[in-house]
Amino acid sequence: MVVYNFAAGPAMMPAPVVTQIQAELPSLGGSGMSIMEVSHRAAAFGVIITQAETRLRQLMAIPDHYAVLFMQGGGTGQFAAAPLNLATHHRRIAVLDSGQWASRAAAEAARLGIPAEVLATTKATHYRHLPKLPAVPADTYDYLHLCLNNTVEGTAFHHLPPVTGTPLVGDMSSNILAEHYDVNDFGLIFAGAQKNLGPAGVTVVIVRRDLLQDVAPVPSMLDYHLFDQKKSLYNTPPVFAIYALNLVLQWVEEQGGVAEMQRRNRIKANKLYAFLDQSPVFANLVTKADRSLTNVVFNTGSEALDQAVVAQAATKGLMNLKGHRSVGGLRASLYNAMPLAGVDALIDFLHDFETHL
Ligand SMILES: Cc1ncc(COP(=O)(O)O)c(C=O)c1O
C-alpha cells in the first residue's frame, strides 16, 4: 500500500532523499563510517555544512549581509532567541497575533521580561482570517513578530503587511521554501527543519548582521553573533539533521527551486480547497485569500465523523489527518515533499467517504 503522510511535523520527506540516506547510512562516501559517527570537526562534515549554507543562500537569494545559522531548540527556542538577541534597544517587541504560534512567541518574550504588545489579533474569530496590521509607531519596538504560515489554523501571509522602520521577524517554520518571500523584507527569519527542510533537530536562522550589535550576553546556545562567528560549530551541532537537510535542499534545487515548489504547492492546495468548497460534508472555514498552501484545515462539523475519517483514511494509507489537538477537526499538511498523487488520493477517499454516508 502506498502511504502518504499528512502530518504537520515531523512530516513527509522527499522519497529520493530517504532512499539516499538509507543507502549512505552505514558508510558515508565510502569512509566505512556512518554520518551518525562523523565528527562535526571532520572535513567530510565541513563539506556538508558549507554545501547546506550555500544551497540555502541560493534557493532563498540570501544576501551576504545576512548570517545563515544552524541552531538547535526548534521554533520554540527562537521564540526566546529572537527577543534576547534583537530586543536590545527599545526592550519591547510587537506581535501580530495570527494564531497559536504567534501568541506563543509573545508569551515567551514576556516570560523573559520583554514586553510583547499584540497590535492586532483575530483570536475572537478563531483565527479564521489574518489580523490587519494597524500603523506601527516608529521607534517604539525592536521588531514586529509575524508567523507567516499558521500551521494550526491554516492561514498564511501571502503578502507582507506594510511596515517601515521596524524590522520584521518571520516565523517560517511551516512554509520556508514552500512559497517565495524576499529575505530583504526581514530582519530575521527562522524555521525548525521538521516540516519542509528535513528531520527535527536543526533550526535554520537567517539574520541581518547589523542587528547583532550591542547585544548583552545571552545564553551561548541562543547567541546569533557567537554562532555566526563560529560558523554554527560553537558546540556539537545535530550532524545527522544537517546532513539530511543538505540532501533536502539539493532535492529542492533539482526540482527547480522555490518557484517550482510554490507552483506545485498552489496546484495541490487549490485542488483540495476546490473539493472542500463544493463538498456537502467537509468544509474549510478559512477566509479564501488567507488560506495556507501547506496546511489545509477542514472538518465535518461532527467530532465523531472527523474521527471516523481519520481512522478510515489510515486504513487506506492516508496518515495523520487529525487536526491539531487544540482545535480538533482535520488537517492535511501538504509540504514540498507531498506529491500531487497524495492529494488526489486524499480527495478520492474523502469523496468516497461522503458518498457512502
Ligand atoms: C509556525 C510554527 N512555529 C513554531 C513552531 C514550534 O516549533 P518547534 O516544535 O520546533 O519548537 C511550530 C511547530 O509546529 C510551528 O508550526
The ligand as a Gaussian input file, in Angstrom:
#p B3LYP/6-31G(d) Opt

LIG

0 1
 C        4.711000      28.083000      12.815000
 C        5.369000      27.340000      13.921000
 N        6.216000      27.984000      14.734000
 C        6.847000      27.341000      15.734000
 C        6.626000      26.014000      15.991000
 C        7.330000      25.350000      17.123000
 O        8.305000      24.571000      16.614000
 P        9.200000      23.562000      17.475000
 O        8.337000      22.399000      17.795000
 O       10.315000      23.275000      16.531000
 O        9.657000      24.286000      18.687000
 C        5.751000      25.293000      15.165000
 C        5.530000      23.854000      15.384000
 O        4.701000      23.214000      14.825000
 C        5.111000      25.976000      14.109000
 O        4.259000      25.338000      13.308000

